Amino acid sequence: MGFPEAVRTALSKYAVFEGRSGRPEYWYFTLFNYSLYALAYIVSAFIVPQVGVIPYLVIVVALIVPALAVGVRRFHDIDRSGWWWLIGLVPFVGGFLLVAWFCKPSMPGENRFGRLPVR
């Protein structure tokens, strides 16, 4: 799965918290998110400072749900509950665990959350 396909897939499943998402879909969508955040910040801070943080906030609000959804589906892909997102609230350790789990390969075959996503 390439970058455009991963972003298109994640956005087409805007608020779908069921099923599974592979590593490429999660990481490409995360790269897409952070790229848009950076662009919105640059526009807000330097290009059109009169509008303040409005462009940045619009991007964050628009992409928070699909970002959470693709993360939950990524947890499902490694056979964990989506509630493990909350481990990120634990200082220091939580963020490292999230990155480590999101880097894990997909669980082969079918698990309790469905079939392996098509690559």
N, C-alpha and C positions, 0 to 999 in steps of 0.2 A: 504494500500500500504506500503510495507516494504522498507527498505533502498536500496537493490539491484534493485528492480523494479523501484523505484523512480528515481534513477540515470540513469538506462537504458532508461526509458521513456524520461527524460529530454535530454539526449544525442541523442536519436533517433529523437527528434524534434529540432535538433541543431539550426536552424535559423527560426523556425516557431513562428511567433508573433501573430498568430490567435488562437482562441479557449480559453480554460480555463485549469488551473492547480490548484489542491487542495493544502491545507496546507501541507500534507505529502510530496508531490512531491517537493514543493518549499523548505521546511526546510531540507529535507534529501539531496537535491542537494546542498543547501548552506553549510551544514555540510561537504559534500564531497569536495566542492571547498576549504573551509578553511583548511581542512585536507591536501589536496594536496599542498596548498600554504605553510603551515607549513613544510611539508616534503621537498619541494623544497628549502625553506629557509635554513633548517638545512643542506641539501646537499651542497648548495651554500656556506654557511658560515663556516661550520665546517668539513665536510667530504672531500670535494674536493674544497678547497678555490681557487685553480688555475683557475677554470672556471668562477669565479665571480658570477654575478647574472644571467647568461644565463639560468640555469634550471628554476629559478623562473619566468623569463620573458617568457619563452616558455609556461609554465603552464598558466600564466595570459593571454597571447595572445590566447591560444587555448580554454580557457574557458570563455572569456568575452562575446562572442555572445550567447552561451547557457544560461549563467547566466542572461543576459538581457532579453532573450526570455522567460525564465521561470518566471521571475519577471513580465513581461508584461502580460503573461497568468494568473498569480496570481491576478493581478489587474483586469483583465477581470472576474475572478471568483467572485470577490466582487462587480462587476458591475461598475467598474471605468475604465477610459481610461488609456492606458499604458503610456501616457504622464505624469501621476502623478509621474513617476520615478524622474522627474526633481525636485520635492519638496525636494529631498535629498540634493540638492545644497544649500538650505537655512540653514545657520548655526544654530546649536542646535536643533531647532524645527523640521527640515526636517527629520533627522534620527529617531527621536522618532515617528513621524507620520508614516514613512515607516514601522517600527517594529509593531506599533499598527495595521495598516491596514493589514499587512501580517499575523498577528495573528487572524484576524477576521475569523469566520466560513464562509464557502461557501454560496453563495446565493442559496436557494433551487430552484429546477426546472430549467427552461430555462430562460436565460436573453438575452439581445441583442447581446451577444458574443457567444452564443451557448448553448448546453446542459451541464448539470452538469457532470464533469468528473467521469468516473467509478472508484470506489475505490477498 
